[in-house]
């Protein structure tokens, strides 16, 4: 397991996955899968300001028929109210997007903090829009963790992977942010710099500025573009050899909610090929109904058996292998 995933995987999640991997029986689903997701990701907006080489975003979201939008405040508040009634561990206010493009974000983090005082709130950003003042406002609003994607620590490498962004700018941003953190201006909010673990990226780590080099964590790249059939053949992280394919933890612990209430299988399902349900408070459908619904139960059973039809996202996805969940 990579450093980043090790830090964000709870003991309860580890125990659940060990139990499922040991039994591989349908009965284990009823016994081990929690009645409500342990982790939830919300997409407040569909927009992004980059065209990263490993990400399907620029190709999928500019294709005909793709619908852009922003989550309504009514839906967001309904989600918070339901989450508050359950022992959720982590809530992420980002999904297949650049969250800092949503100008409502600070207010929404504050609303989530008020509603969910014990839940870990986190964001993942490319950092291009992140100045110390915005980071301070997010920290004051109650954000627990702010992770910044930086794939390469010299201009040629970084700008080849994170197309449309400037290494000079992100390097300056990081030095400012970690300076603010050292000065106590970001309170208890944790800053993380996250890099894909491809060898050509890791080779640039010694070039990272000493002010933030020790805060860099490795994270696996999966074959998202291949799964979405927009650009096959891009490199992914090296997979661990295993006699039996590993389970993907996502269907058993996590729910992904799009801006319009659709719940997709995971953050690799950019084309929304496996919608497991739609949250619609007006119709009495919430997180619990989707999580315990027949469609999601069917997909979990398929995971245990390793049975996926042609075209189903999981069939060609290498995330379970490259993530090395243990």
ChimeraX attribute file (.defattr): number of C-alpha atoms within 10 A of each C-alpha:
attribute: neighborCount
match mode: 1-to-1
recipient: residues
	/A:1	16
	/A:2	16
	/A:3	13
	/A:4	18
	/A:5	16
	/A:6	12
	/A:7	10
	/A:8	11
	/A:9	16
	/A:10	13
	/A:11	9
	/A:12	12
	/A:13	19
	/A:14	13
	/A:15	13
	/A:16	19
	/A:17	21
	/A:18	14
	/A:19	16
	/A:20	21
	/A:21	18
	/A:22	9
	/A:23	12
	/A:24	16
	/A:25	13
	/A:26	15
	/A:27	11
	/A:28	17
	/A:29	19
	/A:30	11
	/A:31	12
	/A:32	15
	/A:33	21
	/A:34	17
	/A:35	14
	/A:36	21
	/A:37	24
	/A:38	21
	/A:39	21
	/A:40	20
	/A:41	22
	/A:42	21
	/A:43	24
	/A:44	28
	/A:45	26
	/A:46	22
	/A:47	20
	/A:48	19
	/A:49	18
	/A:50	18
	/A:51	17
	/A:52	20
	/A:53	16
	/A:54	19
	/A:55	23
	/A:56	24
	/A:57	24
	/A:58	15
	/A:59	13
	/A:60	17
	/A:61	18
	/A:62	11
	/A:63	10
	/A:64	7
	/A:65	8
	/A:66	10
	/A:67	10
	/A:68	12
	/A:69	14
	/A:70	14
	/A:71	17
	/A:72	13
	/A:73	12
	/A:74	9
	/A:75	18
	/A:76	18
	/A:77	15
	/A:78	16
	/A:79	20
	/A:80	17
	/A:81	14
	/A:82	13
	/A:83	24
	/A:84	16
	/A:85	10
	/A:86	14
	/A:87	15
	/A:88	19
	/A:89	20
	/A:90	21
	/A:91	22
	/A:92	19
	/A:93	22
	/A:94	25
	/A:95	21
	/A:96	23
	/A:97	21
	/A:98	23
	/A:99	25
	/A:100	24
	/A:101	16
	/A:102	17
	/A:103	10
	/A:104	12
	/A:105	18
	/A:106	20
	/A:107	13
	/A:108	19
	/A:109	24
	/A:110	18
	/A:111	16
	/A:112	26
	/A:113	19
	/A:114	14
	/A:115	17
	/A:116	22
	/A:117	11
	/A:118	13
	/A:119	18
	/A:120	18
	/A:121	21
	/A:122	20
	/A:123	21
	/A:124	21
	/A:125	21
	/A:126	24
	/A:127	22
	/A:128	20
	/A:129	16
	/A:130	17
	/A:131	16
	/A:132	19
	/A:133	13
	/A:134	15
	/A:135	22
	/A:136	20
	/A:137	17
	/A:138	23
	/A:139	22
	/A:140	18
	/A:141	19
	/A:142	23
	/A:143	26
	/A:144	21
	/A:145	19
	/A:146	19
	/A:147	19
	/A:148	21
	/A:149	20
	/A:150	24
	/A:151	27
	/A:152	26
	/A:153	24
	/A:154	17
	/A:155	14
	/A:156	11
	/A:157	16
	/A:158	21
	/A:159	20
	/A:160	15
	/A:161	20
	/A:162	21
	/A:163	13
	/A:164	12
	/A:165	20
	/A:166	14
	/A:167	21
	/A:168	13
	/A:169	12
	/A:170	22
	/A:171	20
	/A:172	12
	/A:173	18
	/A:174	25
	/A:175	16
	/A:176	17
	/A:177	24
	/A:178	19
	/A:179	16
	/A:180	18
	/A:181	19
	/A:182	12
	/A:183	10
	/A:184	12
	/A:185	19
	/A:186	24
	/A:187	16
	/A:188	14
	/A:189	21
	/A:190	15
	/A:191	20
	/A:192	20
	/A:193	23
	/A:194	23
	/A:195	22
	/A:196	22
	/A:197	19
	/A:198	18
	/A:199	10
	/A:200	12
	/A:201	18
	/A:202	15
	/A:203	13
	/A:204	15
	/A:205	17
	/A:206	11
	/A:207	11
	/A:208	15
	/A:209	14
	/A:210	10
	/A:211	14
	/A:212	18
	/A:213	15
	/A:214	12
	/A:215	13
	/A:216	20
	/A:217	20
	/A:218	18
	/A:219	21
	/A:220	23
	/A:221	20
	/A:222	25
	/A:223	24
	/A:224	26
	/A:225	24
	/A:226	21
	/A:227	23
	/A:228	24
	/A:229	16
	/A:230	13
	/A:231	16
	/A:232	12
	/A:233	9
	/A:234	12
	/A:235	13
	/A:236	19
	/A:237	19
	/A:238	17
	/A:239	15
	/A:240	14
	/A:241	11
	/A:242	9
	/A:243	6
	/A:244	8
	/A:245	13
	/A:246	23
	/A:247	24
	/A:248	22
	/A:249	19
	/A:250	17
	/A:251	20
	/A:252	26
	/A:253	21
	/A:254	20
	/A:255	25
	/A:256	27
	/A:257	29
	/A:258	26
	/A:259	20
	/A:260	19
	/A:261	23
	/A:262	17
	/A:263	23
	/A:264	22
	/A:265	24
	/A:266	22
	/A:267	16
	/A:268	22
	/A:269	22
	/A:270	21
	/A:271	17
	/A:272	17
	/A:273	13
	/A:274	18
	/A:275	18
	/A:276	23
	/A:277	22
	/A:278	18
	/A:279	22
	/A:280	16
	/A:281	14
	/A:282	9
	/A:283	7
	/A:284	8
	/A:285	14
	/A:286	20
	/A:287	25
	/A:288	15
	/A:289	15
	/A:290	20
	/A:291	23
	/A:292	15
	/A:293	13
	/A:294	13
	/A:295	14
	/A:296	20
	/A:297	20
	/A:298	11
	/A:299	19
	/A:300	21
	/A:301	18
	/A:302	15
	/A:303	20
	/A:304	19
	/A:305	13
	/A:306	15
	/A:307	13
	/A:308	14
	/A:309	9
	/A:310	9
	/A:311	12
	/A:312	15
	/A:313	23
	/A:314	24
	/A:315	14
	/A:316	16
	/A:317	20
	/A:318	22
	/A:319	24
	/A:320	18
	/A:321	20
	/A:322	22
	/A:323	22
	/A:324	19
	/A:325	19
	/A:326	13
